[in-house]
Amino acid sequence: MIVHNFDPVLIDLGLFQIRWYSIAYILGIVIGWWYATKIIKLTTSNKYNFEQIQKSHFNDLIIYLVIGIILGGRLGYVFFYNLDYYYQNIFEIFKLWQGGMSFHGGLIGVIISIIFFSRKTKINFFKFADIISCVAPIGIFLGRIANFINGELYGKISTLPWAIIFPNGGSIARHPSQIYEAILEGLILFILINHLALKKRLLFKTGYISGVFLIFYSVLRIFSEIFREPDVHLGYFFNYFSMGSILSSITLLAGCLIIFFVKKNEQNN
């Protein structure tokens, strides 16, 4: 068995610390922004002859997205996963460096940010959402790696050779579920979404990639929840469903509805 001995602090300057968790979010945003501009450049080239949003639009949008990710991710974790604790410890909400971000909360924050920006620029919401869907797995991958370094969100008890003993998980080896999620929701999702978006050209059918992203992410997340230890204070709902599975079931339905309405609009046109 492997013993987890990663230090969540990259640099300790006494009063100021730089944590891997913070670095992961910064890298996710920067690399995601860079890749998004590459996609925009590709879709506006003569090769595709497709009218798409401009790089300048995304440069302005990134500020909205950062705010949406941070506020949505943190508040989502507070309300979805640990409301009682944070209600009694209000100032703990601001300690982002300790971890505690919700993908689904961040998703809501991003959606709200895009709604505001799309109204401001009078550009279709899904024009932005589709590109962000291609980019999002990068941030998800880095976020899950940060979860692993923090030793949080660990998996269920396991006897597999790669099982890991986490500091907060007792003396029993467990699934490194954070790594599973990094591979499934990060690497594999990135390959699938970008293959469909660019190789199969679904990016040029407004709304498809957003729907496909929600469907694939939700399915992969629900599968990965099989190996993940549920939050102690929440446990399983109805003795079977974790909070992550319930929220992912909702996003799965949302993705299916988006695809349905996109196809319906195509038929009407």
Backbone torsions as a table, in degrees:
resi	resn	phi	psi	omega
1	MET	NA	154.6	-178.3
2	ILE	-105.2	138.0	178.1
3	VAL	-101.0	127.1	179.3
4	HIS	-73.8	119.4	179.7
5	ASN	-134.2	28.1	178.8
6	PHE	-76.8	138.4	177.0
7	ASP	-91.7	119.8	-179.9
8	PRO	-65.4	-14.0	179.8
9	VAL	-97.7	120.7	178.5
10	LEU	-78.3	-48.2	179.8
11	ILE	-134.4	127.2	-179.6
12	ASP	-113.3	111.2	-180.0
13	LEU	-106.3	23.1	-179.7
14	GLY	86.7	-93.1	179.7
15	LEU	-74.4	-16.6	-176.6
16	PHE	-130.7	131.3	179.7
17	GLN	-124.0	143.5	172.3
18	ILE	-109.9	116.2	-175.9
19	ARG	-103.7	151.8	177.4
20	TRP	-58.3	-33.6	-178.7
21	TYR	-60.2	-44.8	179.7
22	SER	-67.4	-41.9	179.2
23	ILE	-60.0	-40.2	-179.3
24	ALA	-61.2	-43.7	-180.0
25	TYR	-67.9	-40.4	178.9
26	ILE	-64.2	-46.5	178.6
27	LEU	-62.8	-41.1	179.5
28	GLY	-59.3	-42.5	-179.9
29	ILE	-69.6	-45.3	-177.7
30	VAL	-66.8	-49.0	179.9
31	ILE	-66.4	-38.4	177.4
32	GLY	-62.4	-42.7	177.5
33	TRP	-61.6	-45.4	-179.7
34	TRP	-60.4	-45.6	-178.4
35	TYR	-67.8	-36.5	178.5
36	ALA	-61.7	-40.4	179.3
37	THR	-66.4	-32.0	176.8
38	LYS	-66.7	-40.7	178.3
39	ILE	-64.6	-43.8	179.9
40	ILE	-61.6	-42.8	178.6
41	LYS	-61.4	-40.4	-179.7
42	LEU	-66.3	-45.4	-175.4
43	THR	-73.5	-18.3	178.5
44	THR	-98.4	2.8	179.8
45	SER	-75.4	161.9	178.9
46	ASN	-64.9	-22.5	-179.1
47	LYS	-58.3	-38.9	-177.2
48	TYR	-101.2	-18.7	178.6
49	ASN	48.9	49.5	-174.7
50	PHE	-126.9	127.3	179.6
51	GLU	-78.0	120.2	-174.7
52	GLN	-137.5	172.8	178.1
53	ILE	-64.0	157.2	-178.3
54	GLN	-94.5	160.7	179.0
55	LYS	-59.4	-36.9	-179.7
56	SER	-62.5	-34.0	177.5
57	HIS	-62.3	-46.6	-177.2
58	PHE	-69.6	-33.7	176.8
59	ASN	-60.3	-36.5	177.7
60	ASP	-76.8	-35.5	-177.5
61	LEU	-67.6	-29.3	-172.5
62	ILE	-59.0	-33.2	178.3
63	ILE	-63.9	-43.4	178.5
64	TYR	-62.2	-40.5	-177.2
65	LEU	-66.9	-41.9	179.7
66	VAL	-60.1	-44.5	178.5
67	ILE	-64.0	-43.1	179.9
68	GLY	-64.1	-41.7	-179.8
69	ILE	-64.0	-48.9	-175.8
70	ILE	-68.6	-51.7	-178.8
71	LEU	-67.1	-46.0	-179.2
72	GLY	-65.1	-44.4	-178.8
73	GLY	-62.6	-43.2	-178.1
74	ARG	-72.4	-48.4	-179.5
75	LEU	-65.5	-32.6	176.2
76	GLY	-62.7	-42.4	178.0
77	TYR	-64.6	-41.3	-179.8
78	VAL	-61.6	-49.5	-174.5
79	PHE	-80.2	-36.2	-176.7
80	PHE	-82.7	-33.5	-167.9
81	TYR	-116.5	-27.3	-173.2
82	ASN	-153.7	48.9	-175.0
83	LEU	-62.8	-42.8	-177.7
84	ASP	-59.7	-44.1	-178.7
85	TYR	-63.6	-49.2	-176.3
86	TYR	-72.8	-23.4	175.2
87	TYR	-65.4	-34.7	179.8
88	GLN	-89.8	-14.2	-179.2
89	ASN	-133.9	68.4	-172.8
90	ILE	-54.5	-43.9	-174.5
91	PHE	-69.8	-16.7	176.6
92	GLU	-66.5	-21.4	179.7
93	ILE	-59.5	-33.8	-174.8
94	PHE	-82.6	-5.6	-178.9
95	LYS	-87.8	68.6	-176.7
96	LEU	-63.9	-28.8	-176.6
97	TRP	-66.6	-15.3	179.5
98	GLN	-85.1	-0.7	-177.8
99	GLY	92.5	-178.8	179.5
100	GLY	99.8	66.1	176.8
101	MET	-127.3	142.5	-179.6
102	SER	-107.7	127.7	176.7
103	PHE	-59.4	-46.1	-176.4
104	HIS	-65.8	-34.5	174.6
105	GLY	-66.9	-42.6	176.3
106	GLY	-61.7	-37.3	178.2
107	LEU	-61.7	-44.8	178.0
108	ILE	-62.1	-42.1	178.7
109	GLY	-61.8	-41.2	178.8
110	VAL	-65.8	-43.1	179.1
111	ILE	-59.9	-45.3	179.3
112	ILE	-63.1	-41.1	179.4
113	SER	-61.5	-43.5	-179.7
114	ILE	-67.0	-37.9	178.6
115	ILE	-59.1	-48.3	179.5
116	PHE	-60.9	-46.0	-176.1
117	PHE	-70.6	-38.3	179.8
118	SER	-65.6	-34.6	176.0
119	ARG	-69.0	-38.2	179.5
120	LYS	-64.5	-42.4	-177.0
121	THR	-93.0	-8.0	-178.3
122	LYS	58.6	38.9	176.8
123	ILE	-115.1	140.8	-178.9
124	ASN	-48.8	131.0	179.4
125	PHE	-50.3	-44.9	-174.5
126	PHE	-72.9	-17.4	174.5
127	LYS	-60.1	-41.8	177.7
128	PHE	-78.8	-44.6	-175.1
129	ALA	-61.2	-36.5	-179.2
130	ASP	-64.7	-43.4	179.4
131	ILE	-67.5	-41.3	178.7
132	ILE	-63.4	-32.8	177.7
133	SER	-64.5	-32.7	177.1
134	CYS	-70.6	-29.8	-173.9
135	VAL	-90.6	-33.0	-171.4
136	ALA	-51.1	-39.5	-178.8
137	PRO	-58.3	-23.6	178.3
138	ILE	-64.3	-49.0	178.7
139	GLY	-65.6	-37.2	179.2
140	ILE	-63.4	-43.4	179.7
141	PHE	-59.0	-50.6	-177.9
142	LEU	-66.8	-35.6	178.2
143	GLY	-63.8	-40.5	179.3
144	ARG	-69.7	-35.2	175.5
145	ILE	-63.4	-39.6	177.3
146	ALA	-64.5	-38.4	176.0
147	ASN	-59.4	-40.9	179.7
148	PHE	-64.6	-46.3	179.9
149	ILE	-61.8	-37.5	178.3
150	ASN	-71.5	-15.8	-178.1
151	GLY	72.2	25.3	-179.0
152	GLU	-109.3	164.9	178.7
153	LEU	56.0	39.1	-178.3
154	TYR	-74.5	170.3	-173.2
155	GLY	-91.7	-173.8	179.6
156	LYS	-77.9	168.0	-179.5
157	ILE	-59.7	136.7	-176.9
158	SER	-145.7	151.6	175.7
159	THR	-111.8	10.1	179.9
160	LEU	-66.9	153.5	-176.9
161	PRO	-57.7	-30.7	-178.0
162	TRP	-95.1	9.9	177.7
163	ALA	-63.8	149.7	-172.4
164	ILE	-127.0	140.4	174.2
165	ILE	-90.9	111.3	-178.0
166	PHE	-92.2	146.1	-177.7
167	PRO	-54.5	-38.8	-177.1
168	ASN	-98.3	6.5	-177.1
169	GLY	-106.7	16.8	-178.7
170	GLY	81.8	-167.1	-177.1
171	SER	-95.5	11.1	-177.8
172	ILE	-102.9	136.1	-179.6
173	ALA	-69.4	145.6	-175.8
174	ARG	-136.2	163.1	174.0
175	HIS	-62.9	135.2	171.7
176	PRO	-79.6	70.6	-172.3
177	SER	-62.9	-24.5	177.9
178	GLN	-64.6	-38.1	178.6
179	ILE	-69.9	-40.0	176.5
180	TYR	-56.8	-45.4	-178.1
181	GLU	-68.9	-36.2	177.2
182	ALA	-60.8	-40.4	179.7
183	ILE	-71.8	-47.6	-175.4
184	LEU	-73.0	-54.5	-174.2
185	GLU	-84.4	-13.3	179.1
186	GLY	-103.6	-76.9	-174.1
187	LEU	-64.3	-55.1	-176.2
188	ILE	-64.9	-42.7	179.2
189	LEU	-63.3	-39.9	178.5
190	PHE	-59.8	-46.9	-179.2
191	ILE	-63.3	-46.4	-178.8
192	LEU	-62.0	-50.4	-176.0
193	ILE	-64.5	-45.0	-177.1
194	ASN	-73.3	-28.7	173.5
195	HIS	-64.0	-47.6	179.8
196	LEU	-67.7	-38.0	-176.6
197	ALA	-70.2	-45.0	-172.2
198	LEU	-102.3	-42.8	-179.3
199	LYS	-76.9	-43.7	178.5
200	LYS	-90.0	-3.4	174.1
201	ARG	61.7	29.3	175.9
202	LEU	-71.0	-16.4	177.7
203	LEU	-63.1	-22.1	-177.1
204	PHE	-92.3	7.8	172.1
205	LYS	-115.6	93.1	-169.6
206	THR	-50.4	123.1	176.3
207	GLY	104.1	-24.9	-176.5
208	TYR	-60.2	-49.7	-175.0
209	ILE	-65.6	-35.3	176.8
210	SER	-61.1	-45.3	179.0
211	GLY	-65.7	-43.8	179.9
212	VAL	-64.2	-39.7	178.1
213	PHE	-59.0	-48.3	-179.2
214	LEU	-62.4	-39.0	-179.8
215	ILE	-66.7	-51.7	-178.1
216	PHE	-64.4	-45.6	179.9
217	TYR	-59.2	-46.2	-176.1
218	SER	-62.2	-44.1	179.9
219	VAL	-63.1	-46.4	-179.5
220	LEU	-66.3	-36.2	179.2
221	ARG	-68.9	-43.9	179.2
222	ILE	-61.1	-39.8	177.9
223	PHE	-65.0	-44.0	-177.8
224	SER	-67.6	-25.3	179.0
225	GLU	-64.7	-18.5	177.3
226	ILE	-61.0	-34.0	-175.2
227	PHE	-97.2	-8.0	-172.6
228	ARG	-95.8	135.9	177.4
229	GLU	-71.6	127.2	179.6
230	PRO	-69.0	157.5	177.6
231	ASP	-58.6	132.6	-175.1
232	VAL	-56.6	-42.8	-175.8
233	HIS	-77.1	-11.1	179.0
234	LEU	-107.1	-46.0	-176.7
235	GLY	66.3	-150.2	178.9
236	TYR	-104.1	142.2	173.9
237	PHE	-88.3	132.6	-177.0
238	PHE	58.8	28.2	177.3
239	ASN	64.7	13.2	-176.4
240	TYR	-144.9	-38.8	-171.1
241	PHE	-97.8	126.5	173.7
242	SER	-81.6	165.2	177.6
243	MET	-60.3	-40.4	178.8
244	GLY	-60.4	-39.6	178.9
245	SER	-67.2	-40.2	179.9
246	ILE	-64.7	-47.7	179.8
247	LEU	-64.2	-37.2	179.4
248	SER	-70.3	-29.6	175.9
249	SER	-65.5	-35.5	178.2
250	ILE	-68.6	-43.9	179.2
251	THR	-69.3	-29.7	175.0
252	LEU	-62.9	-45.5	177.5
253	LEU	-62.9	-41.1	179.6
254	ALA	-62.1	-41.6	178.2
255	GLY	-62.6	-42.2	178.6
256	CYS	-63.4	-40.1	179.2
257	LEU	-65.6	-39.4	178.1
258	ILE	-61.6	-47.3	178.6
259	ILE	-60.7	-41.7	-179.7
260	PHE	-59.7	-48.1	-177.1
261	PHE	-72.4	-32.1	176.5
262	VAL	-64.2	-46.2	178.6
263	LYS	-65.1	-37.5	179.5
264	LYS	-64.2	-41.2	178.1
265	ASN	-65.5	-37.2	178.3
266	GLU	-62.7	-42.8	-179.7
267	GLN	-65.5	-38.1	-179.0
268	ASN	-70.0	-28.2	179.6
269	ASN	-86.8	NA	NA
